[in-house]
Amino acid sequence: MSAYNSEFLALKREEWKNSLGEWQWYENSAWHKATVNSITVDGEYIIAMIYCPNSGATGTISGLRVYSTRGQLAAHWNVSIVRSSVQNALFRVKLPIKEV
């Protein structure tokens, strides 16, 4: 049983979603700005679809990160995605709203 009412929790979830700012990916020794295709709240998770266009060169995406709207590093992932010069990347990121 939850002590919070559903309206309060819905507002808090929107605050979490709106607190995520710039997304970036790391490829070939440099961070690049990603494009957010969508961010939704699904229960206790924020689901983000993050688009990383091709750079015109082959490379390996080895990191993905997001900063808060206040400029703080909010989350970071180590990945290993090898792609050709013409391949784009689309990440589906599932962020838990509560820490367990």
DSSP file (Angstrom, degrees, kcal/mol; ACC not computed):
  #  RESIDUE AA STRUCTURE BP1 BP2  ACC     N-H-->O    O-->H-N    N-H-->O    O-->H-N    TCO  KAPPA ALPHA  PHI   PSI    X-CA   Y-CA   Z-CA
    1    1 A M              0   0    0      0, 0.0     2,-0.3     0, 0.0     0, 0.0   0.000 360.0 360.0 360.0 131.6    0.0    0.0    0.0
    2    2 A S        -     0   0    0      2,-0.1     0, 0.0     1,-0.1     0, 0.0  -0.685 360.0-153.1 -93.5 143.1    1.4    3.4   -1.0
    3    3 A A  S    S+     0   0    0     -2,-0.3     2,-0.3     2,-0.1    -1,-0.1   0.676  77.3  79.1 -84.5 -18.7    1.2    6.5    1.2
    4    4 A Y  S    S-     0   0    0      1,-0.1     2,-0.1     2,-0.0    -2,-0.1  -0.645  81.8-123.1 -91.4 146.1    1.2    8.8   -1.8
    5    5 A N     >  -     0   0    0     -2,-0.3     4,-2.0     1,-0.1     3,-0.2  -0.489  25.7-111.5 -84.3 162.6   -1.8    9.5   -4.0
    6    6 A S  H  > S+     0   0    0      1,-0.2     4,-2.2     2,-0.2     5,-0.2   0.822 114.1  55.6 -65.9 -33.8   -1.7    8.8   -7.7
    7    7 A E  H  > S+     0   0    0      2,-0.2     4,-2.0     1,-0.2    -1,-0.2   0.914 108.7  48.1 -65.5 -42.1   -1.9   12.5   -8.8
    8    8 A F  H  > S+     0   0    0      1,-0.2     4,-2.3     2,-0.2    -2,-0.2   0.931 112.6  48.3 -62.5 -46.5    1.2   13.3   -6.7
    9    9 A L  H  X S+     0   0    0     -4,-2.0     4,-2.4     1,-0.2    -2,-0.2   0.872 108.1  54.7 -64.2 -37.0    3.1   10.4   -8.1
   10   10 A A  H  X S+     0   0    0     -4,-2.2     4,-1.8     2,-0.2    -1,-0.2   0.911 109.7  47.3 -62.7 -41.8    2.2   11.3  -11.6
   11   11 A L  H  X S+     0   0    0     -4,-2.0     4,-2.1     2,-0.2    -2,-0.2   0.902 111.0  51.3 -65.3 -40.9    3.6   14.8  -11.1
   12   12 A K  H  X S+     0   0    0     -4,-2.3     4,-2.2     1,-0.2    -2,-0.2   0.892 108.2  52.0 -63.5 -39.9    6.8   13.4   -9.6
   13   13 A R  H  X S+     0   0    0     -4,-2.4     4,-2.4     1,-0.2    -1,-0.2   0.901 109.3  49.8 -63.5 -40.4    7.3   11.1  -12.6
   14   14 A E  H  X S+     0   0    0     -4,-1.8     4,-2.9     2,-0.2    -1,-0.2   0.887 108.3  53.8 -64.5 -38.6    6.9   14.0  -15.0
   15   15 A E  H  X S+     0   0    0     -4,-2.1     4,-1.0     2,-0.2    -2,-0.2   0.919 109.3  48.3 -61.0 -43.7    9.4   16.0  -12.9
   16   16 A W  H >< S+     0   0    0     -4,-2.2     3,-0.8     2,-0.2     4,-0.4   0.948 113.0  47.8 -59.8 -49.1   11.9   13.1  -13.2
   17   17 A K  H >< S+     0   0    0     -4,-2.4     3,-1.2     1,-0.2    -2,-0.2   0.922 113.4  47.2 -59.2 -45.9   11.3   12.9  -17.0
   18   18 A N  H 3< S+     0   0    0     -4,-2.9    -1,-0.2     1,-0.2    -2,-0.2   0.612  99.8  69.0 -74.5 -11.7   11.7   16.7  -17.5
   19   19 A S  T << S+     0   0    0     -4,-1.0    50,-2.1    -3,-0.8     2,-0.5   0.582  77.3  96.4 -82.9  -8.8   14.9   16.8  -15.4
   20   20 A L  E <   +A   68   0A   0     -3,-1.2    48,-0.2    -4,-0.4     3,-0.1  -0.711  51.4 168.4 -84.9 126.6   16.8   14.9  -18.0
   21   21 A G  E     +     0   0A   0     46,-3.3     2,-0.3    -2,-0.5    47,-0.2   0.545  44.1  12.1-104.5-113.2   18.7   17.2  -20.3
   22   22 A E  E     -     0   0A   0     46,-0.4    45,-2.7    44,-0.1     2,-0.4  -0.529  57.4-156.2 -81.3 132.8   21.4   16.5  -22.8
   23   23 A W  E     -A   66   0A   0     11,-0.4    11,-2.7    -2,-0.3     2,-0.3  -0.843  16.1-179.2-103.2 142.9   22.2   13.0  -24.0
   24   24 A Q  E     -AB  65  33A   0     41,-2.7    41,-2.5    -2,-0.4     2,-0.3  -0.965  16.1-153.1-139.7 154.8   25.6   12.1  -25.5
   25   25 A W  E     -AB  64  32A   0      7,-2.1     7,-2.7    -2,-0.3     2,-0.5  -0.954  16.8-132.3-126.6 153.2   27.4    9.1  -26.9
   26   26 A Y  E     +AB  63  31A   0     37,-2.4    36,-2.5    -2,-0.3    37,-0.9  -0.904  35.5 156.1-108.4 122.2   31.1    8.3  -27.0
   27   27 A E  E >   -AB  61  30A   0      3,-2.6     3,-0.8    -2,-0.5    34,-0.2  -0.986  62.5  -3.3-148.3 134.2   32.7    7.2  -30.2
   28   28 A N  T 3  S-     0   0    0     32,-0.8    -1,-0.1    -2,-0.3    33,-0.1   0.903 129.1 -50.4  51.2  50.1   36.2    7.4  -31.6
   29   29 A S  T 3  S+     0   0    0      1,-0.1     2,-0.3    -3,-0.0    -1,-0.2   0.686 120.2  89.6  68.3  23.3   37.6    9.3  -28.6
   30   30 A A  E <  S-B   27   0A   0     -3,-0.8    -3,-2.6     2,-0.0     2,-0.4  -0.999  70.3-124.6-149.1 148.1   35.0   12.0  -28.5
   31   31 A W  E     -B   26   0A   0     -2,-0.3     2,-0.3    -5,-0.2    -5,-0.2  -0.746  29.3-166.4 -89.0 139.7   31.6   12.7  -27.0
   32   32 A H  E     -B   25   0A   0     -7,-2.7    -7,-2.1    -2,-0.4     2,-0.4  -0.949  25.2-109.2-128.0 146.3   28.8   13.7  -29.4
   33   33 A K  E     -B   24   0A   0     -2,-0.3    -9,-0.3    -9,-0.2     2,-0.2  -0.619  35.8-152.7 -77.4 127.9   25.4   15.2  -28.8
   34   34 A A        -     0   0    0    -11,-2.7     2,-0.4    -2,-0.4   -11,-0.4  -0.499  12.0-118.9 -94.3 166.3   22.5   12.7  -29.3
   35   35 A T  E     -D   51   0B   0     16,-2.5    16,-3.2    -2,-0.2     2,-0.7  -0.907  17.5-134.9-107.5 133.9   19.0   13.4  -30.4
   36   36 A V  E     -D   50   0B   0     -2,-0.4    14,-0.2    14,-0.2     3,-0.1  -0.794  20.5-178.9 -88.1 114.6   16.1   12.4  -28.1
   37   37 A N  E     -     0   0B   0     12,-2.8     2,-0.3    -2,-0.7    -1,-0.2   0.878  68.1 -20.2 -78.6 -39.8   13.3   10.7  -30.2
   38   38 A S  E     -D   49   0B   0     11,-1.2    11,-2.7     2,-0.0     2,-0.4  -0.970  48.5-160.7-164.5 151.9   11.0   10.2  -27.2
   39   39 A I  E     +D   48   0B   0     -2,-0.3     2,-0.3     9,-0.2     9,-0.2  -0.975  23.2 168.6-136.5 124.8   10.9   10.1  -23.5
   40   40 A T  E     -D   47   0B   0      7,-2.6     7,-2.9    -2,-0.4     2,-0.5  -0.893  31.5-126.3-130.6 161.7    8.0    8.4  -21.7
   41   41 A V  E     -D   46   0B   0     -2,-0.3     2,-0.5     5,-0.2     5,-0.2  -0.951  23.1-178.3-109.3 126.5    7.1    7.3  -18.2
   42   42 A D  E >   -D   45   0B   0      3,-3.1     3,-1.2    -2,-0.5     2,-0.5  -0.872  60.3 -64.5-126.8  96.1    6.0    3.7  -17.8
   43   43 A G  T 3  S-     0   0    0     -2,-0.5   -30,-0.0     1,-0.3     0, 0.0  -0.500 121.6  -8.4  65.3-116.1    5.2    2.9  -14.2
   44   44 A E  T 3  S+     0   0    0     -2,-0.5    53,-3.2    -3,-0.1    54,-0.6   0.070 124.6  80.5-101.2  22.5    8.4    3.2  -12.3
   45   45 A Y  E <   -DE  42  96B   0     -3,-1.2    -3,-3.1    51,-0.3     2,-0.5  -0.965  65.1-143.2-131.7 146.4   10.6    3.6  -15.3
   46   46 A I  E     -DE  41  95B   0     49,-3.0    49,-3.1    -2,-0.4     2,-0.6  -0.943  21.8-158.2-100.4 126.3   11.6    6.4  -17.7
   47   47 A I  E     -DE  40  94B   0     -7,-2.9    -7,-2.6    -2,-0.5     2,-0.4  -0.934  11.8-175.5-109.4 120.7   11.9    5.0  -21.3
   48   48 A A  E     -DE  39  93B   0     45,-2.7    45,-3.1    -2,-0.6     2,-0.6  -0.955  18.6-153.9-120.3 134.8   14.1    7.1  -23.6
   49   49 A M  E     -DE  38  92B   0    -11,-2.7   -12,-2.8    -2,-0.4   -11,-1.2  -0.942  21.4-168.9-104.5 114.8   14.7    6.5  -27.3
   50   50 A I  E     -DE  36  91B   0     41,-2.9    41,-3.3    -2,-0.6     2,-0.5  -0.923   7.4-153.5-116.6 124.4   18.1    8.0  -28.1
   51   51 A Y  E     -DE  35  90B   0    -16,-3.2   -16,-2.5    -2,-0.5    39,-0.2  -0.832   9.4-174.0-103.2 129.6   19.3    8.5  -31.7
   52   52 A C  E     - E   0  89B   0     37,-3.4    37,-2.3    -2,-0.5   -18,-0.1  -0.922  18.4-148.2-122.0 102.2   23.0    8.6  -32.6
   53   53 A P        -     0   0    0      0, 0.0    35,-0.1     0, 0.0    34,-0.1  -0.202  29.8 -89.6 -68.6 161.7   23.5    9.5  -36.3
   54   54 A N        -     0   0    0     32,-0.2    34,-0.1     1,-0.1    31,-0.1  -0.344  25.2-146.9 -69.6 154.0   26.4    8.1  -38.2
   55   55 A S        -     0   0    0      2,-0.5    -1,-0.1    32,-0.2     3,-0.1   0.448  43.0-106.5-100.4  -2.6   29.6   10.2  -38.2
   56   56 A G  S    S+     0   0    0     29,-0.8     2,-0.3     1,-0.3    29,-0.2   0.432  96.0  79.4  89.1  -1.0   30.8    9.3  -41.7
   57   57 A A  S    S-     0   0    0     27,-0.2    -2,-0.5    28,-0.1    -1,-0.3  -0.966  87.2-102.7-135.3 152.2   33.5    7.0  -40.3
   58   58 A T        +     0   0    0     -2,-0.3     2,-0.3    -3,-0.1    26,-0.2  -0.407  58.3 139.0 -68.1 152.0   33.6    3.5  -38.9
   59   59 A G  E     - C   0  83A   0     24,-2.1    24,-2.8    -2,-0.1     2,-0.5  -0.990  49.3-100.9-175.6 179.0   33.8    3.4  -35.2
   60   60 A T  E     - C   0  82A   0     -2,-0.3   -32,-0.8    22,-0.2     2,-0.6  -0.984  22.5-142.8-123.7 122.0   32.8    1.8  -31.9
   61   61 A I  E     +AC  27  81A   0     20,-3.1    20,-2.4    -2,-0.5   -34,-0.2  -0.748  28.8 167.6 -79.8 120.5   30.2    3.5  -29.6
   62   62 A S  E     +     0   0A   0    -36,-2.5    17,-1.1    -2,-0.6     2,-0.3   0.429  53.9  30.1-118.6  -0.8   31.6    2.8  -26.1
   63   63 A G  E     -AC  26  78A   0    -37,-0.9   -37,-2.4    15,-0.2     2,-0.3  -0.996  47.9-170.2-157.3 153.6   29.5    5.0  -23.9
   64   64 A L  E     +AC  25  77A   0     13,-2.1    13,-3.0    -2,-0.3     2,-0.3  -0.989  19.8 169.1-141.9 135.9   26.2    6.7  -23.5
   65   65 A R  E     -AC  24  76A   0    -41,-2.5   -41,-2.7    -2,-0.3     2,-0.4  -0.973  20.0-152.2-147.5 161.2   25.4    9.3  -20.9
   66   66 A V  E     -AC  23  75A   0      9,-2.2     8,-2.5    -2,-0.3     9,-1.6  -0.999   9.2-152.2-136.2 138.5   22.7   11.9  -19.9
   67   67 A Y  E     - C   0  73A   0    -45,-2.7   -46,-3.3    -2,-0.4     6,-0.2  -0.793  22.6-116.4-104.5 151.1   23.1   15.1  -18.0
   68   68 A S  E >   -A   20   0A   0      4,-3.4     3,-1.9    -2,-0.3   -46,-0.4  -0.315  34.3-103.0 -75.1 168.2   20.4   16.7  -15.9
   69   69 A T  T 3  S+     0   0    0    -50,-2.1   -49,-0.1     1,-0.3    -1,-0.1   0.633 124.7  59.5 -67.4 -12.2   18.9   20.1  -16.8
   70   70 A R  T 3  S-     0   0    0    -51,-0.3    -1,-0.3     2,-0.1   -50,-0.1   0.368 123.5-104.3 -94.6   2.4   21.1   21.5  -14.0
   71   71 A G  S <  S+     0   0    0     -3,-1.9     2,-0.3     1,-0.3    -2,-0.1   0.565  76.2 135.2  88.9   9.0   24.3   20.2  -15.7
   72   72 A Q        -     0   0    0      1,-0.1    -4,-3.4     2,-0.0     2,-0.6  -0.696  65.8-108.0 -90.8 142.8   24.9   17.2  -13.4
   73   73 A L  E     +C   67   0A   0     -2,-0.3    -6,-0.3    -6,-0.2     3,-0.1  -0.589  40.2 179.2 -66.7 117.6   25.8   13.8  -14.8
   74   74 A A  E     -     0   0A   0     -8,-2.5     2,-0.3    -2,-0.6    -7,-0.2   0.858  58.1  -9.6 -92.0 -40.5   22.6   11.8  -14.2
   75   75 A A  E     -C   66   0A   0     -9,-1.6    -9,-2.2     2,-0.0    -1,-0.3  -0.990  55.0-165.7-158.9 154.7   23.5    8.4  -15.6
   76   76 A H  E     -C   65   0A   0     -2,-0.3     2,-0.4   -11,-0.2   -11,-0.2  -0.996   3.3-167.1-147.0 140.9   26.2    6.7  -17.7
   77   77 A W  E     -C   64   0A   0    -13,-3.0   -13,-2.1    -2,-0.3     2,-0.5  -0.988  16.2-140.5-130.1 139.3   26.4    3.3  -19.5
   78   78 A N  E     +C   63   0A   0     -2,-0.4     2,-0.3   -15,-0.2   -15,-0.2  -0.875  35.4 164.0 -93.6 128.5   29.3    1.4  -21.0
   79   79 A V  E     -     0   0A   0    -17,-1.1     2,-0.3    -2,-0.5    -2,-0.0  -0.833  32.8-145.1-134.5 172.0   28.4   -0.2  -24.3
   80   80 A S  E     +     0   0A   0     -2,-0.3     2,-0.5     2,-0.0   -18,-0.2  -0.740  29.0 159.9-145.0  93.6   30.2   -1.7  -27.2
   81   81 A I  E     -C   61   0A   0    -20,-2.4   -20,-3.1    -2,-0.3     2,-0.5  -0.953  21.2-160.7-119.7 111.3   28.5   -1.1  -30.5
   82   82 A V  E     +C   60   0A   0     -2,-0.5     2,-0.3   -22,-0.2   -22,-0.2  -0.781  21.0 170.8 -91.4 131.7   30.7   -1.4  -33.7
   83   83 A R  E     -C   59   0A   0    -24,-2.8   -24,-2.1    -2,-0.5     2,-0.1  -0.965  29.6-117.8-141.9 158.1   29.2    0.3  -36.7
   84   84 A S    >   -     0   0    0     -2,-0.3     3,-0.9   -26,-0.2   -27,-0.2  -0.245  44.6 -92.2 -84.1 178.1   30.1    1.2  -40.3
   85   85 A S  T 3  S+     0   0    0      1,-0.2   -29,-0.8   -29,-0.2   -28,-0.1   0.661 124.7  43.1 -68.5 -16.4   30.3    4.7  -41.6
   86   86 A V  T 3  S+     0   0    0    -30,-0.1     2,-0.4   -31,-0.1    -1,-0.2   0.423  90.0 103.6-110.5   0.0   26.7    4.6  -42.8
   87   87 A Q    <   -     0   0    0     -3,-0.9   -32,-0.2   -34,-0.1     2,-0.2  -0.690  52.3-158.1 -88.8 134.4   25.0    3.0  -39.8
   88   88 A N        -     0   0    0     -2,-0.4     2,-0.4   -34,-0.1    -4,-0.1  -0.577  12.1-136.9 -94.9 167.5   23.0    5.0  -37.4
   89   89 A A  E     -E   52   0B   0    -37,-2.3   -37,-3.4    -2,-0.2     2,-0.4  -0.991  13.6-169.4-130.5 139.7   22.3    3.8  -33.8
   90   90 A L  E     -E   51   0B   0     -2,-0.4     2,-0.4   -39,-0.2   -39,-0.2  -0.985  11.4-162.5-127.7 119.7   19.0    4.0  -31.8
   91   91 A F  E     -E   50   0B   0    -41,-3.3   -41,-2.9    -2,-0.4     2,-0.6  -0.829  11.0-154.4-103.8 138.6   19.2    3.2  -28.1
   92   92 A R  E     -E   49   0B   0     -2,-0.4     2,-0.5   -43,-0.2   -43,-0.2  -0.960  20.7-168.1-107.9 113.2   16.2    2.3  -25.9
   93   93 A V  E     -E   48   0B   0    -45,-3.1   -45,-2.7    -2,-0.6     2,-0.6  -0.885  10.7-162.4-109.2 130.9   17.2    3.2  -22.4
   94   94 A K  E     -E   47   0B   0     -2,-0.5   -47,-0.2   -47,-0.2    -2,-0.0  -0.929  10.7-173.4-116.0 108.1   15.1    2.1  -19.4
   95   95 A L  E     -E   46   0B   0    -49,-3.1   -49,-3.0    -2,-0.6     2,-0.2  -0.878  20.5-132.2-104.2 124.6   15.8    4.2  -16.3
   96   96 A P  E     -E   45   0B   0      0, 0.0   -51,-0.3     0, 0.0   -52,-0.0  -0.529   6.0-152.7 -72.0 140.5   14.3    3.2  -12.9
   97   97 A I  S    S+     0   0    0    -53,-3.2     2,-0.4    -2,-0.2   -52,-0.1   0.802  80.5  54.1 -81.7 -30.8   12.7    6.1  -11.1
   98   98 A K  S    S-     0   0    0    -54,-0.6     2,-0.5    -3,-0.0   -54,-0.0  -0.832  82.1-130.1-107.4 146.2   13.2    4.5   -7.7
   99   99 A E              0   0    0     -2,-0.4    -2,-0.0     1,-0.1     0, 0.0  -0.791 360.0 360.0 -92.7 131.2   16.6    3.3   -6.3
  100  100 A V              0   0    0     -2,-0.5    -1,-0.1    -4,-0.0    -2,-0.0   0.401 360.0 360.0-107.0 360.0   16.5   -0.2   -5.0
